[in-house]
């Protein structure tokens, strides 16, 4: 059964402004263990060195860039990896473009970021904690979704008629990354006797003006906390920084992931194969 690449997708709502979060939470965020977070080299920019010394950030790799005097760093914070740059003591986040308009950051990410095994990431998750809709024999999608994410809501509306017609099977992998109420609504959905029906209520009553899901938040228990954290880390490990993150089967029957809503017509084409 053939599948098709999503290709470039519209970017979903990112939940993380990387350096702002890392810097603002320097004294509050929990540290993670890594041998790379100790004895940071003296030539790290001061702000980066302080974050690394405090155990709040890991430098995965430092590398030279195409611009003399600019050093690139692949860094990890809260499970998410990105590329930052330093020059003359300044630390910079954002795409780096060359004189010809080429996105050098994309090139560096391709070269230095570890390539995730999408299939292994999905297999590591508890399928019983996914919110599944559609027949078993239909083409499958896995979607990391936040109950307050308006782009997830739009994707849900696009998949609904295909699921109802029996042409698509969707495994919704709930995360809570857009604030406390996201976690609470995800917990409500996971705790429901019928999680698929609870997700449907969340989307049916979704407040698009305020970008809030339609079910009432609840306090997650320890099991739900563990599931949501595992899902969040899995999404990060795919290189995604926001929702929705879509996992699909490509032409070679391998699982691939993309962040954002698929282009117009892609879902229908995928469901018909």
N, C-alpha and C positions, 0 to 999 in steps of 0.2 A: 504494500500500500504506500503510494508516494505521498510525500509531504513537501511543503514549500517553506523556504526561509521567510521570516518576517522582514529581514533586512533592517533598514533604518526606521525606527518607530518614533512616534511623537513622545517626547519626554514626559514621564509621569511626575507628579508632584514630589519633589525631593523633601525628605523630612530632616535633612541634616545639613547645616552650614558648617563644614568640617572644622575649620580652625576656630570659628567663634565658639562652638561647643567645647572643643578641646581646651581652649584657653580659659573660657569662663568657668569651666568645671575643674580646673587644675587642682583645687584643694578639696573638691567634693566628690569627684568621680572615683569609683572603685578601681584600684590598680589591677592589672592583669600581669601574670608572670611571664617572663621571657628573658633569655640570657642577653638579648640585644638591648634591653632597657637599662642596663647598668654600664657605668664607665663610658658614657657617651664621648666620642672624640671631641677634642677641644675646638676643632674648626666648625662644628655645628653652629648655626646661628643661635644667638643667646636664647631666644624664646623657644626654639625647638629643643635645645639642650636642657632647658629647665623642665619642659614637659617630659622628656625622656628620663631625666634623672629622677623625676617624681614618680615614674612608673605609670604615667597616664597615656603614653604614646610609645610606639615601637617604630624604630627606623628599620625597615626591611632591607633596603638597599640604597646606597648613595651612588650617583652616576654623573658623569660629565654630560653636558648638553651641547647643542650645536653653537651656542652663544658663549664666547669666551667670558669667563668670570661668573657664569651662572651655573650653579650646581643643582641637580635634581635629586629628590629624595622620594622613594616609595615608602609611605608611612602607613601605619595601621593604628586605628583608634576605635574602640568599641566594636571590633570585628570587621570594620569597613576599611578598605585600602584605597588610597588615592595618591596622586603625585603632587608634590609641592616643590617650590624652587627657592633658592637663596642667592642673594647678591648684595655684597657690601653690608652684611649684617641684617638685611631685610628678608623676611619670609613671605612668600607670595603663593596664593592659591588661585587657580584658574587656568584656562587653556593658554598655552604658549604657542604663538604663531611665528613662523619664519618670514623672511622678507618677501617670499613668493606667495604668502597666504596659506601655506600648509600648516595644518594643526600638528605641531610637534608633540604635544601632550598625548595625542592619540597614538603616535608612533612609539613613544616611550612606554605607555601603558601596555601596548601589545608586546613590547620587547621584555619588560621587566616584571609585569604582574604575573603571578602564577595562573596557569590555565585551569579553571575548575573542571572537575569531572561531574557534569550535571546529573548524569544518571546515578552516580554514587550519592550525591547530595540528596536527591529525591528519595532514594532507597533508605537513607538514614532516618527519614521522618516516619512518624507513626501514622500509617494510612487511616487508622481508625479515628484519628483526631482531625482528619481533613473533612471538609464539608463537600460532599460529593453529590453531583446531579447528573442525570443522563444515563443511558443504557451502557452496559459493559462492553458491547461490541462496537460502539461508536468511536470515532477518532477522539483522542484524549488531549486535554490541556490541563496543566497545573498552573494555578495563579496565586501568587502571594498577594494578599489583599488586606487593606486596613478598612474597618467599617466606617471610618470618617473620610475616606479618600474619594473625592468626587470623580477621579478618573477610573477608579475601581468600579464606582457606581455606573459610569457610562459603559464600561466594559461588560458589567453584569447585564445591563439592558440590551447590549448587542448580542450576548450569548443566549439570552432567555428564549427567543423563538427557536433557535437551533437546538437547544436542549429539549424544549417542549415537543419539537418534531422528531426527536429521537436521533438527530444527526450529530450530536456532540455530547461528550462526557467531560465535565469540568470538575476538577478537584480544587476547591478553594482552600488555600493554606492561610489561616488567619494570623495576622500580626497586629501589634498595637504600637505604631511608631509616630503617630501624629498627635500625641498628647495623652493625658490620663484617661479621658473619656474613650479614647480608642481602645485602650487596654480593657476598660470596663465593658464596652460593647462587645469586644471580641470574646470576653469571658462569658457574657450572656449567651452569645451564639453557641459557644462550645458546650455550655452547661445545659442547653435545651434538650428536651426529649427528642425533638426533631430539629437538628441543627440546620438542615436545608430550609425548613419552613421558617426558622428564626432569621436566617440570612435573607430570605425573601421578604420578611416583614421589615427588616432593616432597610432594604433597598426600596420597598414600596413606599415607605414613609421618610425617605431620605430628604433632608432639608438642603436643597442645592444652594440657597442663598447664604446659609451659615456653614455649609459643608460639614454637616453632622448627620450621622446615621440615625435610623428611626427607632431602634430599640433602646430601652433604658439601660444604662451601664450598671454593672454589678461588681462587687468586690471579688476578684479572682481568688480561688483557693490555690494551694501550693502546686497541685497537679496542673492546673490551668496556667499558672505562672511559668512552670517548667516548659510546657508545650509552647507557649508564646515566645519564650526566650530561645528555645531550640529553633523555632521557625524563623525568628529574627536573625539568628546567627547563620542559618542556612541561606537566607536571602542575601546576607552580606557576603557569604563565601562564594556566591555566584557572581560577585562583582557589582551587584545592584546597590543603589543608594536610596531607592524609594519604591513606591507602589504605583500601579500594579507591575509586578514582574511576572512575565508569561514564559512558561516552559512548554515547548512544543517538540514534535518529532520532525526531523528534517528529512531530506531526500534519501539519506543513507540509513534511515531508521534509528538515528541517534538523537538523544534529547539535547536541545539547545535552549538558551534563555535569552530574553530581551526585556529591557525595561520600557514600559509605556504601553499605549493602546496600539494594537496592530493597525496598519493602513486600511483604508476603506476597501471592503470587498475581500480582504484576506481571510477573515473568519469563515465566510460562506464557501470560499474556494477550498479551504482546509477541511471543512466539515463534509464536503462532497466527495473527497478522494477515497 
